[in-house]
Amino acid sequence: MNQMIWGPEIQFSDDLGGAWTSGQRQPRFSGDSGQIVDRLWHIEPGEESEPGVMYVGVQPAALFRSDDSGDTWSEVKGLSTHPTFDQWQPGLGGLCLHSMVIDPRDTNRSWVGMSAVGVFGTSDGGENWQPMNQSARADFLPDPFPEFGYCPHKLLSLKSHAAFSAATRRAKAGSTSPVICLQGSGLSWAFTPRTRTLTMSCLKMRPWVTK
């Protein structure tokens, strides 16, 4: 929940919504950062190999992790203290982390989608992150191929069948929301056939890009 007075709060239910309980420690930045969690955008469950692990993306763009099924949360500081963080700019919906994809073969490896930043990835469990936007375009910027500064609307794995199929249909209909595939290196993107625009919007990841 995004509460105006008390701030955002994650609650969970063990009886299909009959009763709800607030977590003991909500997603909050460390006291010395000066940042305040404004909104919760996306909750991502961990893989089956990591029971109890969950992630939440927030605004301003940052990632939090829980190891106890959402009761307590801790900041993934490797992302929110990235050297480029001070240069990140919001999209029309704000500066937010709205998507996450975890590699089921290696849970230390994951990607996040942020607006209007782009895609960042980690291969060491979140300790270090790097921009992964090569070959995508941002025609609204003076440099159409910046290291970051893109506005992906959603980052999906191919296991998200329904959402991906809907995005594909929109792209083939000629809308301004193309679908872009992550190439085998895991660093660059390629547009799907029939995509008619060159701005990063809905992204899919092949299962699974090689290391």
N, C-alpha and C positions, 0 to 999 in steps of 0.2 A: 504494500500500500504506500502511496505517496501522500502523506498527510501535510497539510499546509502549516500547521502549528508545531507539531512534534517531529516533523521530518519523516523521511521514508522509513518503513518498517516491514520486515519480512515475518509473516506468520505461517504456521503449518498446521495441518490437520491429520490426525491418525484414524479418522472415522468417516472418510469421504465427505468432509465438509460439515459434519454435525457440530463440531466444536473446533475452535481455533486457538492456538497458543503462540504467543510472541517469543522469539528467540531471546536468549539471555544477553547476547552481545550482538548488536546490529552492525551492518556495514558502516564504518566510520573511518575517516582518515586519522592518521596519527596526529597528536596534538601540536607537533612542531611544524606541520606542513602548511597550516593556514587555509587548507581546503575544506569545504563542507560538501557532504553528499547531498545533492539537490533532488535527484530522482533515481529510482530503480528502473532499469530498462529491460534487462534480460536475465533469466535464471537458466543455467545450463547444468544438467546432472552430469556427474562424472561417469566414467565407463564402469562396466560390471566388475572389472578387476579391482576397482577402488570403491567399495561400499561406503556410503556416508559422505563421499566427496561431492560438493556442489560448488558452482561458481555463479556470481552475479555481476553483470555489467552495469555501471552507474553513470550518472552525469554529475560533475564533469568526468570525461572519459577516464575510467579506471576499472580495475578488476579486483574482486574480492573472492576469497576461497573459504569454504567451510569443510571441516573434516568430521563433523558430527551431525550430518543431515540437516544443516541449517540452523542449529541452535546458537552457534557462535561463528563469527566471521573475522577474517584477517585480510589486510590489504596485500595484494601482490605488488610489492614495492618496485620490483624490477621494471614494471611497465609505467607506473605513475611517477617514477623518478628518471624516466628515460631522458637522455640529453636534449632531445628535441621537444620535450613536453611544453616548454614555455612558448613554443612557436605554433602549437596546435590551435586551430580556429574552429568555431562552431559552424554547423550547417543550419538550415532553417529550423530544424527541430532541437537545436542545441548541440553542445559538445558532449557526445555520448558514445558509450560502448554498447552497441545494440546486438552483436552477434558473436558467437564463438563456435569453433569446430575443434574437436579433440581427435587426435589420431588413435583409433582403437587398438592399433598394434603397438603404440608407444605413447603412453599417457604423458610423458615429459614433453611431447611435441604437440603444439596447438597453435591456432590462429585466431585473431580477434578482428572484427570489423568495427571501425569507428568513424563517425561523421563529425566534422569533415576532415578526417585525417587519412584514412585508407585502411589497409590491412597490415597488421604487424604479426610476427610469428616468433615462437620460442622453441628451442629444442632441448632445454635444460630445466623444464618444470617451472618456468616463469622467472628464473633468475636474470636472464638476459633476453632482450627482444630486439628484433630488427625489422625495418620496413620491408614489405614484400609487395611492391607495387610496380615492378619493372614491366614495361610494355603497355601498361594502362595509360589512358590519356586524360588530361584535365584541360580541355580546350578553353575553359573560362579563366585560366591563369596565363600570365606572360610566358612562362615556360610550361608547355603542355605535357612534359614528362618529369615532374618533380619527384623527389624522393618520397615525399608525403604531401598531403593537402587535397586528397581525393574525398569524395562523398559516396561511399558504397551504401546502398539502401539496405542490403541484406547479404550476409555471408552464409552459404549453405553447403552441407555435404550432400552427396548424391543419395544418402539414406533418407534425406528429407524429401521423400518422393512427391508428396502433394504440393508443397510449397514450390519445389523446383519445377514441377510440371506447369503450375500456374504461371510462373515467371517466364518459362519457355514460350507458352502460348502468347503472352503479352509481347514478347520480343518478336515473334514471328508475325504478329499482327502489325508490326511496324510502329510500336509505341516508342517512347523515349527511354525505356527501361531495358537495356540489353542484358544478355547473360554472357558472362565471361568465365572461361575455364582456366584454372591454375595449371601451368605446364608441369612436366615431369620433374624439373629441377626444384620445384617448390618456391621459386623466386619470381617468376614472370607469368604474365597472363596472355591469353589469346581469345579473340572473340569467336563465338559460335557462328556457324553459317546463318545467313539471312539477317544477322544483326545489322541495323541500319544507322546506328549512331555510335559515337566513339567516346562517350562519357561513362565512367564506371558507375554501375547501378546495382544490379543483382548478380552476385558472384557464386559460382559453384566450384567445388573441389572434387577432382577425380579421386575415386577410392582405390588406392591412396597414392598420392604423389610420392615419388621416390626420394630418398635422402641424397 
